[in-house]
Amino acid sequence: MKRFFLRLYFDDAMLGPGKAELMEHIRATGSISAAGRAMGMSYKRAWLLVEELNAAFTGPLISSARGGAGGGGTGLTPLGEEVLSLFRSIEAEAQAAATAGIDRLEALLRPVAPAASEPPDDMSHGK
């Protein structure tokens, strides 16, 4: 099985599929905590990634308001929407441009041995 990942490295920043997915979950859930849970990460880890994203660009990508009586909320800023859209567009263009080469590389790989089949059920139940 092949998978394509694009990770962009800049002088002091990095943007890749994980941060893009976190941004999408934040947009969908309105919550850093829920976005982190959806990705199997702690709130602290999700918050650190949000801080990295917000510090890396000319303005914040994610805005957050504390909870309370009026409720809190988190969402993407217009800049965050633009950055996410640009990343996903670049990712799709790169994947489309690389498909033929990736397919050719895959054809040159040594075949993977089939997985060993599982033993038949033990009808004696260990007796």
Phi, psi and chi 1 to 4 in degrees:
 res  aa     phi    psi   chi1   chi2   chi3   chi4
   1 MET       -  132.6  178.5  171.9  105.0      -
   2 LYS  -109.7  148.1   61.9 -174.8  170.8 -162.3
   3 ARG  -135.8  146.3  -65.2 -176.3  -65.0  167.7
   4 PHE  -111.2  127.6 -179.7   88.2      -      -
   5 PHE  -126.4  139.2  -66.0  100.1      -      -
   6 LEU  -119.8  126.5  177.1   68.3      -      -
   7 ARG  -129.2  123.8 -176.9  167.9  -73.6  129.7
   8 LEU  -100.0  127.2  -58.7  174.2      -      -
   9 TYR  -110.0  125.7  -67.3   90.8      -      -
  10 PHE  -113.2  180.0  -59.3   95.8      -      -
  11 ASP   -53.9  -51.3  -71.1  -22.8      -      -
  12 ASP  -123.7   21.7  -70.2  -37.8      -      -
  13 ALA  -151.5  158.9      -      -      -      -
  14 MET  -142.3  139.1 -170.1  -92.5  -61.6      -
  15 LEU  -134.9  125.5 -177.2   60.5      -      -
  16 GLY  -144.3 -169.2      -      -      -      -
  17 PRO   -63.7  -31.4   20.3  -29.1      -      -
  18 GLY   -68.3  -47.5      -      -      -      -
  19 LYS   -66.7  -37.7  -73.0  179.1 -179.7  171.9
  20 ALA   -63.7  -42.4      -      -      -      -
  21 GLU   -64.0  -40.7 -177.4 -178.8   -5.8      -
  22 LEU   -60.0  -44.1  179.7   64.4      -      -
  23 MET   -60.9  -41.1  -69.0  173.5   69.5      -
  24 GLU   -64.1  -40.9  -71.1  167.3  -22.1      -
  25 HIS   -67.3  -37.8  -76.7  -65.0      -      -
  26 ILE   -63.0  -43.9  -72.0  170.5      -      -
  27 ARG   -60.4  -41.5  179.4  174.4   52.5 -164.0
  28 ALA   -74.4  -35.9      -      -      -      -
  29 THR  -102.4  -22.4   64.8      -      -      -
  30 GLY    71.1   21.9      -      -      -      -
  31 SER  -150.3  130.6  163.6      -      -      -
  32 ILE   -67.4  -41.6  -65.3  170.5      -      -
  33 SER   -61.5  -48.8  179.9      -      -      -
  34 ALA   -65.6  -37.3      -      -      -      -
  35 ALA   -63.4  -44.2      -      -      -      -
  36 GLY   -61.9  -45.1      -      -      -      -
  37 ARG   -60.1  -40.5  -84.7 -166.3  -52.0  -86.3
  38 ALA   -61.9  -24.7      -      -      -      -
  39 MET  -102.7    2.7  -64.8  179.2   67.5      -
  40 GLY    74.5   28.6      -      -      -      -
  41 MET  -121.7  160.1   71.4  173.9   68.5      -
  42 SER   -72.2  160.4   70.4      -      -      -
  43 TYR   -60.0  -41.0  173.2   77.4      -      -
  44 LYS   -59.9  -45.3 -177.7  176.9 -179.6  177.0
  45 ARG   -63.6  -44.5  175.8   73.1  179.1  138.1
  46 ALA   -61.5  -43.4      -      -      -      -
  47 TRP   -64.1  -40.1 -177.4 -109.5      -      -
  48 LEU   -61.8  -40.8  -72.1  172.5      -      -
  49 LEU   -66.0  -39.8  -68.0  173.3      -      -
  50 VAL   -60.8  -44.7  165.9      -      -      -
  51 GLU   -61.6  -40.5  -73.1 -179.9  -33.4      -
  52 GLU   -60.9  -46.5  -76.4  179.7   22.8      -
  53 LEU   -61.6  -46.2  -74.0  164.5      -      -
  54 ASN   -65.4  -33.0  -77.5  -14.2      -      -
  55 ALA   -79.4  -23.0      -      -      -      -
  56 ALA   -80.3  -25.6      -      -      -      -
  57 PHE  -107.9  175.2  -71.0   86.2      -      -
  58 THR   -68.1  -13.2   57.5      -      -      -
  59 GLY  -157.0  171.9      -      -      -      -
  60 PRO   -67.3  143.3   18.8  -25.0      -      -
  61 LEU   -93.6  -24.9  -56.0 -172.3      -      -
  62 ILE  -130.2  128.9  -63.8  146.0      -      -
  63 SER  -107.4  146.7   63.8      -      -      -
  64 SER  -139.1  136.8 -178.6      -      -      -
  65 ALA  -121.5  136.2      -      -      -      -
  66 ARG   -62.3  152.9  -81.0 -167.2  127.0   80.4
  67 GLY   -72.1 -172.8      -      -      -      -
  68 GLY   140.5 -159.6      -      -      -      -
  69 ALA   -58.4  -42.1      -      -      -      -
  70 GLY   -83.1   -4.2      -      -      -      -
  71 GLY    80.3  151.8      -      -      -      -
  72 GLY   -97.2 -159.1      -      -      -      -
  73 GLY   167.4  148.6      -      -      -      -
  74 THR  -135.1  142.6  -57.9      -      -      -
  75 GLY  -160.7  172.9      -      -      -      -
  76 LEU   -83.1  139.5  -60.1 -174.0      -      -
  77 THR   -78.0  168.8   64.0      -      -      -
  78 PRO   -54.5  -38.8  -29.7   37.9      -      -
  79 LEU   -65.0  -39.2  179.9   59.7      -      -
  80 GLY   -62.2  -42.6      -      -      -      -
  81 GLU   -61.0  -42.2  -69.3  -73.3   -5.4      -
  82 GLU   -65.6  -46.0 -178.5  178.8    6.2      -
  83 VAL   -62.0  -45.4  166.3      -      -      -
  84 LEU   -62.6  -45.0  179.3   59.3      -      -
  85 SER   -62.1  -44.7  176.8      -      -      -
  86 LEU   -62.1  -45.2  -80.9  168.7      -      -
  87 PHE   -60.3  -48.5  177.1   78.6      -      -
  88 ARG   -64.0  -35.3  -70.1  -58.4 -169.3 -160.7
  89 SER   -67.1  -47.0  176.9      -      -      -
  90 ILE   -60.6  -42.4  -67.4  165.3      -      -
  91 GLU   -59.9  -46.3 -177.1 -179.2   51.3      -
  92 ALA   -65.6  -41.6      -      -      -      -
  93 GLU   -64.9  -42.0  -70.2  173.1   21.0      -
  94 ALA   -64.9  -41.8      -      -      -      -
  95 GLN   -64.9  -43.5 -175.6  167.4    9.9      -
  96 ALA   -62.2  -42.0      -      -      -      -
  97 ALA   -68.3  -29.3      -      -      -      -
  98 ALA   -94.6   -8.3      -      -      -      -
  99 THR   -55.1  -48.6  -63.8      -      -      -
 100 ALA   -62.3  -44.5      -      -      -      -
 101 GLY   -65.4  -40.8      -      -      -      -
 102 ILE   -64.3  -42.6  -67.6  170.0      -      -
 103 ASP   -60.6  -40.6  -71.5  -15.1      -      -
 104 ARG   -65.8  -43.1 -179.4   67.6 -175.3  126.0
 105 LEU   -60.2  -43.4  -85.6  173.7      -      -
 106 GLU   -61.4  -38.0 -175.2  178.1   37.4      -
 107 ALA   -65.7  -23.4      -      -      -      -
 108 LEU   -89.0   -5.9  -62.9  172.4      -      -
 109 LEU   -73.6  149.3  -68.7  171.6      -      -
 110 ARG   -64.5  138.2 -179.8  176.1  -64.0  154.6
 111 PRO   -60.5  143.0  -18.3   27.7      -      -
 112 VAL   -84.2  132.4  176.4      -      -      -
 113 ALA   -64.3  139.2      -      -      -      -
 114 PRO   -62.2  146.8   14.1  -19.0      -      -
 115 ALA   -64.4  142.4      -      -      -      -
 116 ALA   -63.7  136.9      -      -      -      -
 117 SER   -73.4  152.7   60.7      -      -      -
 118 GLU   -72.8  146.9  -67.2 -174.2   29.0      -
 119 PRO   -65.7  153.8   20.7  -27.9      -      -
 120 PRO   -62.6  156.0   16.9  -23.6      -      -
 121 ASP   -57.0  139.4  -73.2  -29.6      -      -
 122 ASP   -84.6  103.8  179.5    2.4      -      -
 123 MET   -70.7  -17.4  -58.7  -59.6  -80.2      -
 124 SER   -82.2  -10.3   69.0      -      -      -
 125 HIS    54.8   40.7  -57.7  -72.8      -      -
 126 GLY    77.9   10.9      -      -      -      -
 127 LYS   -89.8      -  -66.2 -179.1 -175.5  174.0
